[in-house]
């Protein structure tokens, strides 16, 4: 994981993790679970595989998170007026 956006998945105990290198070169880990559906956001990758991404996208509603874990887009979630 030497490049910006490098991403891998790992298991730590009973937790599934997404590990990424952010814009500042730091390595960050996030739970690999979409809170709405309780499913994996990123499918497991073999130990030797990594991906290079600029964000993390949920396969259900296509919500996109940046490399710091902040929600950036929610294209398939309706926005109802009060």
C-alpha positions in Angstrom: 0.0 0.0 0.0 2.3 2.7 -1.2 0.1 4.9 -3.4 -2.8 7.3 -2.6 -6.1 5.3 -2.7 -4.5 1.9 -2.3 -7.2 -0.3 -0.7 -7.3 -3.8 0.8 -9.7 -5.8 3.0 -8.8 -7.7 6.1 -10.4 -9.4 9.0 -9.5 -8.5 12.6 -11.2 -10.8 15.1 -14.8 -10.7 14.0 -14.6 -7.3 12.2 -14.3 -6.9 8.5 -12.1 -3.9 7.6 -11.4 -1.7 4.6 -7.9 -0.3 4.8 -6.9 2.6 2.6 -4.0 5.1 2.1 -5.5 8.6 2.3 -4.5 11.9 0.7 -2.0 12.7 3.4 -0.3 9.3 3.0 -1.8 7.9 6.2 -3.3 4.4 6.4 -6.8 4.3 7.7 -9.1 1.4 8.5 -13.0 1.4 8.4 -15.6 -1.2 9.2 -16.4 -2.9 5.9 -20.2 -2.8 6.5 -22.9 -0.7 5.0 -24.9 0.4 8.1 -28.3 0.5 6.2 -28.1 -3.1 5.0 -25.4 -4.6 7.3 -23.6 -6.0 4.2 -20.1 -5.7 3.0 -19.2 -2.5 1.1 -16.1 -4.0 -0.5 -15.8 -7.7 -1.3 -12.9 -9.6 0.2 -9.5 -9.5 -1.7 -6.8 -12.1 -1.5 -3.7 -11.1 0.7 -1.7 -10.3 -2.4 -4.3 -8.2 -4.1 -5.0 -4.5 -3.6 -7.0 -1.9 -5.5 -6.4 1.7 -6.1 -9.5 3.9 -5.4 -10.4 7.5 -4.9 -13.4 6.7 -2.7 -15.4 3.8 -1.3 -18.8 3.1 -3.0 -21.6 1.1 -1.4 -23.1 -1.4 -4.0 -26.7 -1.0 -2.6 -27.4 2.7 -2.9 -24.2 3.8 -4.5 -23.3 6.1 -1.6 -19.7 7.3 -1.9 -17.3 7.9 0.9 -14.0 9.7 0.6 -10.7 8.2 1.8 -11.3 9.8 5.2 -14.6 7.9 5.6 -16.8 11.0 5.0 -20.1 10.5 3.1 -19.8 12.4 -0.2 -22.7 11.3 -2.4 -26.1 9.5 -1.9 -27.5 9.3 -5.4 -30.1 6.5 -4.7 -31.4 7.8 -1.4 -34.5 10.0 -1.7 -34.4 13.4 -0.2 -37.9 14.2 1.1 -38.9 17.7 2.0 -40.3 18.2 5.6 
